[in-house]
Structures are given as C-alpha cells and as structure tokens.
C-alpha cells in the first residue's frame, strides 16, 4: 500500500522483476533478475487486491522494468477488469510497449525515470549500453499523451551527486516540460519530480559511500529545474 507512488491516490504496488539497466544507485537489486521461486501467483495478487477494494484508488506496476514482461498487457487488463485504475512506472527504454498499452486504453498514469542527460552519461550510469533514442521517444510519447489524451504523467530524477548536478537537472526539466494545451478541464500537466538519493543498498558498492544531497542542495537543484519548468517539485515537498 502506498500514498506517494500515485499522487492523490491510495494505491497498491505490484513489483515485476527483471531490468535491462544496471544503475549504480539502484537499491532494488533483488528485482533485477527474474527468480521463478520467488514469484507470487496472480490469484494471490488478485485476492489481496480485492480484499482492499474499498481502500484502493488504483494499482501501480513497477519493478525492475515492467515493460520487459511479456505478461504486462494481460496484467493491466486483469487489473482494469477488477475495477482498478493502472499506473506504470518505467525507465522508458521500450516505447513500443508503452504505446501499445496506451493504444489499448490500459493505462491511466505513467511515471518515467529520466536518470541523466541522454548522451554517453546514460551508459556510464549503468555501465551498459543504453538506447537513448528509445528513451527520448518515450518522453515524446508521454508528453503527447498528456497533452492530447489527458494521461497522468510524471517524470522523475534520482539526485545522485555522482551523476546529477544543476546542469543535468536543468536539461532534463527543459526536455520534459509540458506542451501547450491539455485535454480536459482540470487536467494536470506532466510534473517533474526530484527525489533524494539513498546510498543504502546501492548496486554499486562505491556509491554507498557517497553522501546524499542535503536540504539546501536539493532546494538548489529544484531552483535550477523551476527556471525552465514550473511544474517541478521535490518528492515529498
């Protein structure tokens, strides 16, 4: 159960294992590889969600990277049929999958991690090859869906000092700034969220020694973002 993963809603979180990135600051290492012996049967998930039906406003699907799962579409469809709104958390590396889910009307919200500037710094972040063009395409896809279809969209960056500074935040904030015109009165424009880096349990042991940004430093990062995107905020603020 969560009050922060889908702003304005009480939601449950379903974790899908497997990820195509290896970000050094990731603290969900146990979800990076699919482990059949640790999987939860969907019927158990269904029973849990139905038991909380009167308390839940939606379900957040995250990981790992859920778009790697061949069963993601079926999972979203099952949740919709149970009467839940569905939000997807993604790293944006598979725009075709997200486009298909949106085309089928299976998503009400999407949160996308934009980790750093979309250049060689992405590869350095995860020490692996990254298709930055695919990530860029997902940003465009979500900005269009927010503007034309009223999709709830959130972009977010984890502010690890090893990879993120004011220049990086400014670039990302500008790239994800809302487009002109939103569908429907009261529709919220895409937000840009800055969240504090947590060194505990980092995938890269070296990053466990890095001191997170303090409150003043986080405010400075937010100020840099606000200069180019008025919909920027700190997570929890």
VENNORVEN-V246886 format. One record per pair of residues at least 24 apart in sequence whose ideal C-beta (glycine too) atoms are under 7 Angstrom apart, sorted by the first residue. I is the first residue (numbers start at 1). J is the second residue. D is the distance in Angstrom with one decimal. If there is no record, write none. Layout:
i = [I | I]
j = [J | J]
d = [D | D]
This chain:
i = [2 | 5 | 6 | 6 | 6 | 6 | 9 | 9 | 10 | 10 | 10 | 11 | 11 | 11 | 11 | 11 | 12 | 12 | 12 | 12 | 13 | 13 | 14 | 14 | 14 | 15 | 15 | 15 | 16 | 16 | 16 | 16 | 16 | 17 | 17 | 18 | 18 | 18 | 18 | 18 | 19 | 19 | 19 | 20 | 20 | 20 | 21 | 21 | 21 | 21 | 22 | 22 | 22 | 22 | 23 | 23 | 23 | 23 | 24 | 24 | 24 | 24 | 24 | 25 | 25 | 25 | 25 | 25 | 26 | 27 | 27 | 27 | 27 | 29 | 31 | 31 | 32 | 46 | 49 | 49 | 50 | 56 | 57 | 58 | 58 | 58 | 58 | 58 | 59 | 59 | 60 | 60 | 61 | 61 | 61 | 62 | 65 | 65 | 65 | 66 | 67 | 67 | 67 | 72 | 73 | 73 | 73 | 76 | 76 | 76 | 77 | 80 | 87 | 92 | 92 | 92 | 93 | 93 | 93 | 94 | 95 | 95 | 95 | 95 | 98 | 98 | 99 | 102 | 107 | 108 | 109 | 109 | 110 | 110 | 110 | 111 | 111 | 112 | 112 | 112 | 113 | 114 | 114 | 114 | 114 | 115 | 115 | 116 | 116 | 116 | 117 | 117 | 121 | 125 | 139 | 139 | 142 | 143 | 143 | 146 | 146 | 146 | 146 | 147 | 147 | 147 | 147 | 148 | 149 | 150 | 150 | 150 | 152 | 153 | 154 | 154 | 154 | 155 | 155 | 155 | 156 | 156 | 157 | 158 | 158 | 159 | 159 | 159 | 159 | 159 | 159 | 159 | 160 | 160 | 161 | 161 | 161 | 162 | 162 | 166 | 166 | 166 | 169 | 169 | 169 | 169 | 170 | 170 | 170 | 170 | 173 | 173 | 173 | 173 | 174 | 174 | 176 | 177 | 177 | 178 | 189 | 190 | 191 | 191 | 192 | 192 | 192 | 192 | 193 | 193 | 194 | 194 | 194 | 194 | 194 | 194 | 194 | 195]
j = [60 | 60 | 58 | 60 | 87 | 109 | 57 | 58 | 55 | 56 | 57 | 56 | 57 | 58 | 59 | 60 | 49 | 52 | 56 | 59 | 60 | 62 | 45 | 59 | 61 | 62 | 63 | 64 | 61 | 63 | 64 | 66 | 69 | 63 | 64 | 63 | 64 | 65 | 68 | 69 | 63 | 64 | 65 | 65 | 68 | 93 | 91 | 126 | 128 | 130 | 126 | 127 | 128 | 203 | 115 | 125 | 126 | 203 | 125 | 202 | 203 | 204 | 207 | 158 | 160 | 197 | 202 | 207 | 203 | 198 | 200 | 201 | 202 | 203 | 63 | 64 | 64 | 82 | 82 | 84 | 82 | 84 | 85 | 84 | 85 | 86 | 87 | 108 | 84 | 86 | 87 | 89 | 86 | 88 | 89 | 89 | 90 | 91 | 93 | 90 | 94 | 97 | 98 | 97 | 100 | 101 | 106 | 101 | 106 | 107 | 106 | 106 | 111 | 135 | 138 | 139 | 131 | 134 | 135 | 134 | 134 | 137 | 138 | 141 | 138 | 141 | 141 | 145 | 151 | 152 | 151 | 152 | 142 | 151 | 153 | 154 | 156 | 138 | 142 | 155 | 156 | 155 | 157 | 172 | 176 | 157 | 158 | 163 | 164 | 168 | 168 | 171 | 163 | 163 | 175 | 176 | 190 | 179 | 190 | 178 | 182 | 189 | 190 | 179 | 181 | 182 | 183 | 183 | 183 | 183 | 184 | 187 | 188 | 190 | 190 | 191 | 193 | 190 | 192 | 193 | 193 | 195 | 194 | 195 | 197 | 194 | 195 | 196 | 197 | 213 | 218 | 221 | 197 | 207 | 197 | 210 | 213 | 207 | 210 | 220 | 221 | 224 | 194 | 221 | 224 | 225 | 224 | 225 | 227 | 228 | 225 | 228 | 229 | 232 | 228 | 229 | 229 | 228 | 229 | 231 | 231 | 231 | 231 | 233 | 225 | 229 | 231 | 232 | 233 | 235 | 218 | 221 | 222 | 225 | 232 | 234 | 235 | 235]
d = [6.8 | 4.7 | 5.6 | 5.4 | 5.1 | 6.3 | 3.8 | 5.1 | 6.0 | 5.9 | 5.1 | 6.4 | 6.3 | 4.7 | 6.1 | 5.0 | 6.0 | 6.4 | 5.7 | 5.2 | 4.8 | 6.2 | 6.3 | 6.0 | 5.1 | 6.1 | 6.3 | 6.8 | 6.3 | 4.7 | 5.3 | 4.2 | 5.2 | 6.6 | 4.9 | 6.7 | 5.0 | 6.5 | 4.8 | 6.7 | 6.0 | 4.6 | 4.4 | 5.8 | 6.1 | 5.9 | 5.8 | 4.5 | 6.6 | 6.9 | 4.7 | 6.0 | 5.4 | 6.5 | 6.4 | 5.6 | 5.0 | 6.8 | 6.7 | 6.4 | 5.7 | 3.3 | 5.1 | 6.2 | 4.5 | 5.9 | 5.2 | 5.3 | 4.5 | 6.0 | 6.3 | 4.2 | 5.9 | 5.1 | 5.7 | 4.2 | 6.7 | 7.0 | 6.4 | 6.8 | 6.8 | 6.5 | 6.6 | 5.6 | 3.7 | 6.6 | 6.0 | 7.0 | 4.7 | 5.7 | 4.8 | 6.3 | 6.6 | 5.3 | 6.8 | 3.6 | 6.6 | 5.4 | 6.9 | 6.6 | 4.1 | 4.2 | 6.5 | 6.9 | 6.9 | 6.4 | 6.8 | 6.1 | 4.0 | 6.8 | 6.2 | 6.1 | 6.8 | 4.5 | 3.6 | 6.7 | 6.2 | 5.4 | 6.0 | 6.9 | 5.7 | 4.4 | 4.2 | 5.4 | 6.1 | 6.2 | 5.9 | 5.7 | 6.9 | 6.2 | 6.8 | 3.7 | 5.7 | 6.5 | 5.6 | 4.3 | 6.3 | 6.4 | 6.2 | 5.4 | 5.8 | 5.3 | 5.7 | 5.0 | 6.4 | 6.6 | 7.0 | 5.1 | 6.3 | 5.5 | 5.5 | 5.1 | 6.7 | 5.4 | 6.3 | 6.1 | 6.9 | 5.4 | 6.4 | 6.9 | 6.9 | 6.9 | 4.8 | 4.6 | 5.7 | 5.8 | 6.8 | 5.9 | 5.9 | 4.1 | 4.9 | 4.9 | 6.7 | 4.0 | 6.8 | 5.0 | 5.8 | 6.3 | 5.0 | 7.0 | 3.9 | 6.0 | 5.7 | 5.5 | 5.6 | 5.6 | 6.8 | 6.2 | 5.4 | 5.4 | 6.7 | 5.7 | 4.1 | 6.8 | 6.9 | 5.9 | 6.2 | 6.3 | 5.9 | 6.5 | 6.0 | 4.0 | 6.8 | 4.9 | 5.0 | 5.1 | 4.7 | 6.6 | 6.8 | 5.8 | 3.9 | 5.0 | 4.0 | 5.5 | 4.2 | 6.5 | 6.9 | 6.5 | 4.4 | 6.1 | 5.3 | 6.6 | 4.9 | 6.5 | 6.0 | 5.3 | 6.0 | 4.4 | 6.1 | 5.3 | 6.7 | 5.7 | 5.9 | 6.5 | 6.9 | 5.4 | 6.7 | 4.0]
